[in-house]
Amino acid sequence: MTASSATIEQSQRIVIEDDSEVLDVTNGVTVQTNSTRAFSGWYADFIVVLVGAIAMAATYPGRTHGLGMVTEPLLQDFQLSTDDGRVLFATINFWATLIGSVFCIPIGWLFDRFDRRSVLAANLTLLGLVVIGMSQVTSLWALAIAIILTRGLGQSALSVVSVTIVAKSFSAQRLGLAMAWYAVLSAPFHLALIQGVGWAFTLDGISWRTIWAGIGVSLVALSGSAWLLRQSCDSTAGKNLAHNSNGFTLRQALRTPAFWTFSLTISAWGMIYAGVALFNEDIFRERGFERRLYFNVLAEVTLVAICAKFFFGWLVNYIPLNRLLAACLIVTSLSLVGLTQATEVWHAYVYGVGLGIASGAIALLFFATWGRLYGNRELGRIQGVAQMLTVFASAAGPVIFTASKRATTSYTFIFMALASFMFAMAIVALFTALPNPNTDLASTSDH
């Protein structure tokens, strides 16, 4: 080989890196090099999962449990602490959640198109500014707008960004366990926020407005964590050539039965969990159980869910996703039926085990499914549509549970109806074909 030919060959050699692999493109041919771990190996993976977990915890002010911690002083401040005022606030919150769910769509498009660091930093900054603004509002209309934006930028948009950061950084074979660690790591950050806000309320002279503004300032400061990530390669020409030809577009994904089976059943599960979580104490009281037992079972559900996330994160590499989904739905169905028949304390604990398994497994499947089934091509947009459906369903959950109890004076009917639905969807999941890129991409072509 002459010196000139060596120079030409070297000029045609392009190295493309992401957080999980190194690709060597020489003369238009893409070859994976021996070094499959870029940016200090496990450390790069840890940073991605850590930043994703921090971002998920940062959705706190846009979620029900976050807003719930300032609800009572907020209602008093706005003179809404009467029964009619609470109904009005609940109505505002319901519509804010539904409208906010629409934010999932544009954020998915932005994530697929622009550098993930910029998208994450902008999302955190805007959410922080909205939270600060909410702490200053004095009119009911301004409060409603602030809640809509908080729900949209927090519960919806930031959730999509958080999950997709991790989902786009790992191969399908490693995504399950990565998502398990992501789900587990976000828990202590959530707990720290909750404990911090609770502690702040114990201080004399601290109003909800001061606490809420402090959370907003923290979110703006936290936007700096986005720069711990390496620059995304998704917008470069080389990355597009290497990866974007593999995977589904949003339109192609929506045309596969698997998308609707997974998204609708997981959304329905989220609706059930939202209703059960909000009224669990009342549900246990109806069965004749003491309040203390409710908290014990709640702790049990949390611990079992953590174990389930790791177990199912390992299983996704060996068992088809539709079968895992069916197993989760069957466990959910049995748990719902079982609670309606519970009369002994140990019955409640068995119910907690079932709910914990299903809770951890469903969360893991929601995080890992879309990347494994549809690839990275338009994963942000696909994840956004799926997230929007879950937000919509979770908003409807408490309404359905309260309406059912008011109509029947008991939670038994809604539990049995939803148990039947979950079992039927488990059968559907078993017979739902998973997308095959070799055949489905051609049959669902956008052209």
C-alpha positions in Angstrom: 0.0 0.0 0.0 1.4 3.4 -0.9 1.5 6.4 1.4 -1.1 8.2 -0.7 -3.5 5.2 -0.6 -3.0 5.0 3.1 -3.9 8.6 3.4 -7.0 8.2 1.3 -8.2 5.2 3.4 -7.5 7.0 6.6 -9.6 10.0 5.4 -12.5 7.7 4.7 -12.4 6.2 8.1 -15.0 7.7 10.5 -15.4 6.6 14.1 -18.9 7.1 15.5 -19.5 6.7 19.3 -22.4 6.6 21.6 -22.8 5.7 25.2 -22.9 2.0 24.6 -20.8 1.2 21.5 -18.1 2.3 19.1 -18.8 2.0 15.4 -16.0 2.1 12.7 -17.2 3.3 9.3 -14.6 2.6 6.6 -15.4 3.2 2.9 -19.1 3.2 3.7 -19.0 -0.1 5.6 -20.0 0.0 9.2 -18.2 -2.4 11.5 -18.4 -2.7 15.3 -14.9 -2.5 16.8 -13.6 -4.6 19.5 -14.1 -1.8 22.0 -17.8 -2.0 22.8 -17.7 0.2 25.8 -17.1 3.9 25.3 -16.5 6.6 27.8 -14.9 4.5 30.5 -17.3 1.6 30.2 -19.5 1.1 33.2 -19.0 4.7 34.4 -20.6 6.0 31.2 -23.6 3.7 31.8 -23.9 4.8 35.4 -23.9 8.5 34.4 -26.7 7.9 31.9 -28.8 6.0 34.4 -28.1 8.4 37.2 -29.0 11.5 35.1 -32.2 9.7 33.9 -33.1 8.9 37.5 -32.5 12.4 38.7 -34.7 13.7 35.8 -37.5 11.3 36.8 -37.3 12.5 40.4 -37.5 16.1 39.1 -41.0 15.4 37.7 -42.1 15.6 41.4 -43.8 19.0 41.3 -45.8 17.9 38.3 -47.1 14.7 39.9 -50.0 14.1 42.2 -47.9 13.2 45.2 -45.8 16.4 44.7 -48.7 18.8 44.3 -50.5 17.0 47.0 -48.0 18.0 49.6 -48.9 21.7 49.2 -52.6 21.2 48.4 -54.0 22.0 51.8 -52.1 25.3 52.4 -52.7 26.2 48.8 -56.5 25.7 49.2 -56.5 27.8 52.3 -54.5 30.6 50.6 -57.0 30.7 47.7 -60.1 30.2 50.0 -60.9 26.9 48.4 -60.9 24.8 51.6 -64.7 24.3 51.5 -66.3 21.2 49.9 -67.2 23.2 46.8 -63.7 24.7 46.7 -62.2 21.2 46.8 -64.4 20.0 44.0 -63.4 23.0 41.9 -59.7 22.4 42.6 -60.0 18.7 41.8 -61.7 19.6 38.5 -58.9 22.1 37.6 -56.4 19.4 38.4 -58.2 16.8 36.3 -58.3 19.0 33.2 -54.8 20.2 33.8 -53.6 16.6 33.8 -55.4 15.8 30.5 -54.2 19.0 28.8 -50.7 18.5 30.1 -50.6 15.0 28.6 -50.4 16.6 25.2 -46.9 17.9 26.0 -45.7 14.3 25.5 -46.0 14.6 21.7 -43.8 17.6 21.0 -41.1 16.7 23.5 -40.7 13.3 21.9 -40.2 15.0 18.5 -37.7 17.4 20.0 -35.7 14.6 21.7 -35.4 12.7 18.4 -34.3 15.8 16.6 -32.0 17.7 18.9 -29.1 17.1 21.4 -30.5 15.3 24.4 -28.5 17.6 26.8 -30.2 20.7 25.5 -33.6 19.2 25.6 -33.2 18.0 29.2 -31.7 21.3 30.4 -34.4 23.3 28.7 -37.1 21.1 30.2 -35.8 21.3 33.7 -35.3 25.1 33.4 -38.8 25.7 32.1 -40.3 23.5 34.7 -38.4 25.3 37.4 -39.5 28.7 36.2 -43.1 27.6 36.0 -42.9 26.3 39.6 -41.4 29.6 40.7 -44.2 31.4 38.8 -46.8 29.3 40.5 -45.5 30.3 43.9 -46.3 33.9 43.0 -49.8 33.6 41.4 -52.8 35.2 43.2 -55.7 34.6 40.8 -57.5 31.3 40.2 -57.0 31.6 36.4 -53.3 32.0 36.8 -53.2 29.1 39.2 -55.0 26.9 36.7 -52.5 27.8 33.9 -49.6 27.2 36.3 -50.9 23.7 37.2 -51.4 22.9 33.5 -47.8 23.9 32.7 -46.5 22.1 35.7 -48.3 18.9 34.8 -47.3 19.2 31.1 -43.6 20.0 31.7 -43.2 17.7 34.7 -45.4 14.7 34.7 -45.6 14.5 30.9 -42.6 16.0 29.1 -39.9 15.4 31.6 -41.0 11.8 32.1 -40.6 11.2 28.4 -37.2 12.8 28.4 -36.0 10.9 31.4 -37.1 7.4 30.1 -35.8 8.0 26.6 -32.4 9.2 27.8 -31.8 5.7 29.2 -33.7 3.8 26.5 -31.6 5.3 23.7 -28.3 4.6 25.4 -28.4 0.8 25.7 -28.7 -2.1 23.3 -31.8 -4.3 23.5 -30.0 -7.0 25.3 -28.8 -4.6 28.1 -31.9 -2.4 28.3 -33.9 -4.5 30.8 -31.4 -4.4 33.6 -30.5 -0.7 32.8 -34.1 0.2 33.2 -34.4 -1.8 36.5 -31.5 0.2 37.9 -33.0 3.4 36.6 -36.3 2.7 38.3 -34.6 1.8 41.6 -32.2 4.8 41.6 -35.0 7.3 41.1 -36.7 6.1 44.3 -34.2 7.7 46.8 -34.3 11.0 45.0 -38.1 11.0 45.2 -37.8 10.2 48.9 -35.3 13.0 49.5 -37.6 15.5 47.9 -40.6 14.3 49.9 -38.7 14.3 53.2 -37.2 17.7 52.4 -40.6 19.3 51.7 -42.0 17.6 54.8 -39.2 19.0 56.9 -39.6 22.5 55.5 -43.3 22.5 56.5 -42.2 21.9 60.1 -40.3 25.3 60.2 -42.1 28.3 61.6 -43.0 31.1 59.2 -42.4 29.0 56.0 -45.3 29.2 53.6 -46.1 26.9 50.8 -45.2 29.6 48.4 -41.6 29.8 49.8 -41.2 26.0 49.7 -42.6 25.8 46.1 -40.3 28.6 44.9 -37.4 26.8 46.5 -38.3 23.7 44.5 -38.4 25.8 41.4 -34.9 27.2 42.0 -33.6 23.7 42.7 -34.9 22.5 39.4 -33.3 25.4 37.5 -30.0 24.5 39.2 -30.5 20.8 38.5 -30.6 21.6 34.8 -26.8 21.6 35.0 -26.9 17.8 35.4 -27.8 17.5 31.7 -24.2 18.4 30.9 -22.9 15.3 32.6 -24.1 13.4 29.6 -22.0 13.1 26.5 -23.2 15.0 23.4 -25.9 13.0 21.7 -24.8 11.7 18.2 -28.4 11.3 17.0 -28.4 14.5 15.0 -25.1 13.9 13.2 -25.0 12.5 9.6 -22.8 9.6 10.6 -25.2 8.5 13.4 -28.1 8.8 11.1 -26.5 6.6 8.5 -25.4 4.0 11.1 -28.6 3.8 13.2 -31.6 5.6 11.9 -32.2 3.2 9.1 -32.9 0.6 11.8 -36.1 0.9 13.7 -39.7 2.1 13.3 -41.1 5.6 12.7 -44.0 6.6 14.9 -46.5 6.0 12.1 -45.1 2.5 11.5 -45.2 1.7 15.2 -48.8 2.9 15.5 -49.8 0.4 12.7 -48.6 -2.6 14.7 -51.0 -4.4 17.0 -48.3 -4.8 19.6 -48.1 -1.0 20.2 -51.8 -0.8 21.1 -51.8 -4.0 23.1 -48.9 -2.8 25.3 -49.8 0.9 25.5 -53.5 0.4 26.2 -53.1 -2.4 28.8 -50.2 -0.6 30.6 -52.3 2.6 30.6 -55.3 0.7 32.0 -53.0 -0.8 34.6 -51.9 2.8 35.5 -55.5 3.8 35.8 -56.1 1.0 38.2 -53.0 1.8 40.2 -53.9 5.5 40.4 -57.4 4.7 41.7 -56.1 2.1 44.2 -53.2 4.3 45.4 -55.4 7.3 46.1 -58.1 5.4 47.9 -56.2 2.5 49.3 -56.9 3.4 52.9 -60.6 3.6 52.3 -60.5 0.4 50.3 -58.8 -1.4 53.3 -61.3 0.2 55.7 -64.2 -1.3 53.7 -62.6 -4.7 54.1 -62.5 -4.2 57.9 -58.7 -3.7 58.1 -57.0 -1.1 60.3 -55.1 1.9 59.1 -51.8 0.5 60.3 -52.2 -2.5 58.1 -52.5 -0.3 55.1 -49.1 1.3 55.7 -47.5 -2.1 56.3 -48.9 -3.4 53.0 -47.8 -0.2 51.2 -44.2 -0.7 52.4 -44.4 -4.4 51.3 -45.6 -3.4 47.9 -42.6 -1.0 47.5 -40.1 -3.6 48.5 -41.6 -6.3 46.3 -41.8 -3.9 43.3 -38.1 -3.2 43.6 -37.3 -6.9 43.4 -39.7 -7.4 40.6 -38.0 -4.7 38.5 -34.7 -6.5 38.7 -36.2 -9.9 38.1 -38.2 -8.8 35.0 -35.3 -6.7 33.8 -33.4 -10.0 33.6 -36.3 -12.0 32.2 -36.9 -9.6 29.2 -33.8 -11.1 27.5 -35.2 -14.7 27.7 -39.0 -14.5 27.5 -41.1 -12.7 24.9 -42.5 -9.4 26.1 -46.1 -10.3 25.3 -45.9 -13.3 27.6 -44.4 -11.2 30.4 -47.1 -8.7 29.9 -49.8 -11.4 30.0 -48.2 -12.8 33.3 -48.4 -9.3 34.9 -52.0 -8.8 33.9 -53.0 -12.2 35.3 -51.3 -11.4 38.6 -53.1 -8.1 38.6 -56.4 -9.8 37.9 -56.0 -12.3 40.7 -54.9 -9.6 43.2 -58.0 -7.5 42.5 -60.3 -10.4 42.9 -58.4 -11.6 46.0 -58.8 -8.3 47.8 -62.6 -8.3 47.4 -62.6 -11.6 49.2 -60.0 -10.7 51.9 -61.1 -11.2 55.5 -57.8 -12.1 57.2 -54.7 -10.0 57.7 -52.6 -12.5 55.8 -55.0 -12.1 52.8 -54.0 -8.4 52.7 -50.3 -9.3 52.7 -50.8 -11.7 49.8 -52.6 -9.0 48.0 -49.6 -6.7 48.6 -47.2 -9.3 47.1 -49.3 -9.6 44.0 -49.7 -5.9 43.6 -46.0 -5.3 44.2 -45.0 -7.9 41.6 -47.4 -6.4 39.0 -46.4 -2.9 39.9 -42.6 -3.4 39.5 -43.0 -5.6 36.4 -45.4 -3.2 34.6 -43.1 -0.2 35.3 -40.1 -2.1 33.9 -42.1 -3.2 30.8 -43.2 0.4 30.2 -39.6 1.6 30.4 -38.1 -1.2 28.3 -40.7 -2.2 25.8 -40.6 0.6 23.2 -36.9 0.6 22.7 -36.7 -3.2 22.4 -39.7 -3.5 20.0 -39.2 -0.4 17.9 -35.6 0.6 18.0 -34.1 4.1 18.3 -35.2 5.7 15.0 -38.1 7.7 16.5 -38.1 6.3 20.0 -38.8 9.7 21.6 -42.0 10.2 19.6 -43.1 6.6 20.2 -42.4 7.0 23.9 -44.2 10.3 24.0 -47.5 8.8 22.6 -47.3 5.9 25.1 -46.7 8.3 28.0 -49.6 10.5 26.9 -51.9 7.5 27.0 -50.8 6.6 30.5 -51.2 10.1 31.8 -54.7 10.3 30.4 -55.6 7.0 32.0 -54.1 7.8 35.4 -56.1 11.0 35.5 -59.3 9.0 34.9 -58.6 6.4 37.5 -59.7 8.2 40.7 -62.8 9.5 38.9 -63.8 6.0 37.9 -63.2 4.5 41.3 -65.2 7.3 43.1 -68.1 7.1 40.6 -68.3 3.3 41.0 -68.4 3.5 44.8 -71.0 6.2 44.7 -73.2 4.1 42.4 -72.8 0.8 44.2 -71.7 1.9 47.8 -68.7 -0.4 47.5 -65.4 -0.8 45.6 -66.2 -4.5 44.9 -67.9 -3.9 41.5 -65.1 -1.8 40.0 -62.5 -4.3 41.3 -64.3 -7.3 39.7 -64.9 -5.4 36.5 -61.3 -4.4 36.1 -60.1 -7.9 37.1 -62.2 -9.3 34.3 -60.8 -6.7 31.9 -57.2 -7.4 32.9 -57.7 -11.2 32.4 -59.2 -10.7 29.0 -56.3 -8.4 28.0 -53.8 -11.0 29.2 -55.3 -13.5 26.7 -55.1 -10.8 24.0 -51.4 -10.2 24.9 -50.6 -13.8 24.6 -51.8 -13.9 21.0 -50.4 -10.5 19.9 -47.5 -10.8 17.5 -44.4 -8.8 18.3 -43.1 -6.5 15.5 -40.4 -8.0 13.3 -38.3 -5.3 11.6 -37.5 -7.6 8.7 -41.2 -7.9 7.7 -43.2 -5.2 9.5 -41.0 -2.3 8.4 -41.8 -3.2 4.8 -45.5 -3.8 5.3 -45.9 -0.6 7.4 -43.8 1.6 5.1 -44.6 5.4 5.3 -44.1 5.6 1.5 
